[in-house]
Amino acid sequence: MTNEVTPGAPRDDAGSAGTGGLARRTVLCGAGAAGAALLAAGCATNQNKEPKDLSGKEVAKAADIPVGGGKTIADAKVVVTQPQQGAFKAFSAICTHQGCLVNRVANGVIKCPCHGSEFAIGDGSVAHGPASRPLKEYQVQVKNGGIVIS
């Protein structure tokens, strides 16, 4: 069955000749909606990946990490905290919910800007969802005033 259009033939409201065929507008709108859905799905998950190997790398200076707080080191994708004086911790800065980078440490928690997840500065555990898994912890040492991943 072909969908030939005879000059002067009546068209239905959707713009197709006759009945039974898909209107061009319907097909184009459907394709546009499908494309928008794929784009939105691609944006829903941030594609940050864990760094390959941080072993032996100095990621921060101990003097820059406040007691009871911390600092995100975006280029290393690490957040370093100091829950108590002289006790330093390091965690992946990649949120376990959808892979966004955490960007702030305040009031005893590491905060993700994307969906509001929060993680405890002492052990990286989830303090507030939607994340359901803790941040990956790295072992650290203080060497010559620097926080070094061991």
ChimeraX attribute file (.defattr): number of C-alpha atoms within 10 A of each C-alpha:
attribute: neighborCount
match mode: 1-to-1
recipient: residues
	/A:1	4
	/A:2	5
	/A:3	12
	/A:4	10
	/A:5	12
	/A:6	8
	/A:7	6
	/A:8	6
	/A:9	10
	/A:10	12
	/A:11	13
	/A:12	11
	/A:13	8
	/A:14	12
	/A:15	14
	/A:16	19
	/A:17	18
	/A:18	14
	/A:19	11
	/A:20	8
	/A:21	12
	/A:22	13
	/A:23	18
	/A:24	12
	/A:25	12
	/A:26	13
	/A:27	11
	/A:28	11
	/A:29	12
	/A:30	12
	/A:31	12
	/A:32	12
	/A:33	12
	/A:34	12
	/A:35	12
	/A:36	12
	/A:37	12
	/A:38	12
	/A:39	11
	/A:40	11
	/A:41	10
	/A:42	11
	/A:43	10
	/A:44	13
	/A:45	12
	/A:46	15
	/A:47	13
	/A:48	14
	/A:49	12
	/A:50	15
	/A:51	11
	/A:52	6
	/A:53	9
	/A:54	16
	/A:55	12
	/A:56	12
	/A:57	14
	/A:58	18
	/A:59	22
	/A:60	22
	/A:61	15
	/A:62	21
	/A:63	10
	/A:64	14
	/A:65	19
	/A:66	18
	/A:67	17
	/A:68	18
	/A:69	20
	/A:70	24
	/A:71	22
	/A:72	25
	/A:73	17
	/A:74	15
	/A:75	9
	/A:76	17
	/A:77	20
	/A:78	27
	/A:79	29
	/A:80	30
	/A:81	30
	/A:82	21
	/A:83	21
	/A:84	14
	/A:85	9
	/A:86	12
	/A:87	15
	/A:88	22
	/A:89	23
	/A:90	29
	/A:91	24
	/A:92	25
	/A:93	30
	/A:94	24
	/A:95	27
	/A:96	20
	/A:97	20
	/A:98	16
	/A:99	18
	/A:100	20
	/A:101	25
	/A:102	27
	/A:103	20
	/A:104	17
	/A:105	23
	/A:106	13
	/A:107	10
	/A:108	19
	/A:109	24
	/A:110	32
	/A:111	25
	/A:112	23
	/A:113	14
	/A:114	16
	/A:115	14
	/A:116	13
	/A:117	21
	/A:118	27
	/A:119	25
	/A:120	20
	/A:121	30
	/A:122	20
	/A:123	16
	/A:124	22
	/A:125	19
	/A:126	20
	/A:127	18
	/A:128	14
	/A:129	13
	/A:130	14
	/A:131	20
	/A:132	13
	/A:133	14
	/A:134	19
	/A:135	25
	/A:136	17
	/A:137	17
	/A:138	17
	/A:139	13
	/A:140	22
	/A:141	17
	/A:142	17
	/A:143	11
	/A:144	9
	/A:145	13
	/A:146	17
	/A:147	25
	/A:148	22
	/A:149	20
	/A:150	13
